[in-house]
Amino acid sequence: MALVFVYGTLKRGQPNHALMLDESLGAAQLLASAVTTETFPLVIAGERNVPFLLNLPGRGRRVHG
């Protein structure tokens, strides 16, 4: 089993969370809520306002997922 940290629109209560529940894409199970130990810049941009992290540890904020 692969462990995946999700944030933004994949989190519970967010618009794309249903993708995490779609069994045709694999099984998903919430193990815990978490926050990154490092800080990262979170950007919300693009045509669909998709959130993504920049690989710049030590900048930005801790990310909740």
Backbone torsions as a table, in degrees:
resi	resn	phi	psi	omega
1	MET	NA	134.3	176.1
2	ALA	-92.2	139.0	175.3
3	LEU	-95.6	133.1	-176.3
4	VAL	-129.7	131.4	175.3
5	PHE	-96.2	121.0	178.7
6	VAL	-115.1	151.2	179.5
7	TYR	-146.8	174.3	176.2
8	GLY	67.1	-133.4	-171.4
9	THR	-71.6	-9.4	178.1
10	LEU	-89.6	-11.0	179.8
11	LYS	-69.5	157.3	176.4
12	ARG	-54.7	138.5	179.1
13	GLY	84.4	-1.7	-179.5
14	GLN	-105.4	162.0	-169.6
15	PRO	-59.5	-31.0	-177.4
16	ASN	-101.2	10.0	-179.6
17	HIS	-59.8	-30.4	179.5
18	ALA	-57.2	-28.5	177.3
19	LEU	-63.1	-31.0	178.9
20	MET	-71.9	-20.7	-177.6
21	LEU	-98.0	-6.3	-177.7
22	ASP	-76.1	104.6	-175.9
23	GLU	-65.4	-18.8	176.8
24	SER	-69.4	-16.5	177.9
25	LEU	-97.0	-3.6	-177.5
26	GLY	122.2	174.7	-178.7
27	ALA	-95.4	140.7	177.1
28	ALA	-129.0	142.4	179.1
29	GLN	-143.0	129.2	176.4
30	LEU	-73.8	120.1	177.9
31	LEU	-94.2	-37.9	-178.8
32	ALA	-173.8	157.1	167.2
33	SER	-82.4	148.5	-176.0
34	ALA	-148.3	169.2	175.7
35	VAL	-139.9	142.4	-179.3
36	THR	-65.7	147.3	176.2
37	THR	-77.8	-32.8	176.6
38	GLU	-91.4	160.6	172.1
39	THR	-95.6	147.5	178.6
40	PHE	-142.6	147.9	173.4
41	PRO	-73.9	129.1	175.6
42	LEU	-103.2	125.3	-178.8
43	VAL	-115.1	136.7	173.2
44	ILE	-119.2	109.8	-172.3
45	ALA	-153.2	-179.3	177.0
46	GLY	90.9	175.9	-177.6
47	GLU	-58.8	-34.0	-176.5
48	ARG	-108.2	12.3	-179.4
49	ASN	53.8	48.6	-179.1
50	VAL	-82.1	127.7	178.0
51	PRO	-78.2	141.6	174.1
52	PHE	-150.5	155.7	180.0
53	LEU	-97.2	143.9	171.8
54	LEU	-92.5	140.8	-179.2
55	ASN	-79.9	66.5	178.6
56	LEU	-129.6	71.4	-179.4
57	PRO	-55.7	142.8	179.0
58	GLY	93.2	-5.4	176.8
59	ARG	-116.1	160.3	176.6
60	GLY	78.9	-139.3	-175.6
61	ARG	-133.2	166.9	173.1
62	ARG	-70.7	142.5	-175.1
63	VAL	-104.6	129.4	177.9
64	HIS	-91.6	134.5	179.8
65	GLY	-145.6	NA	NA
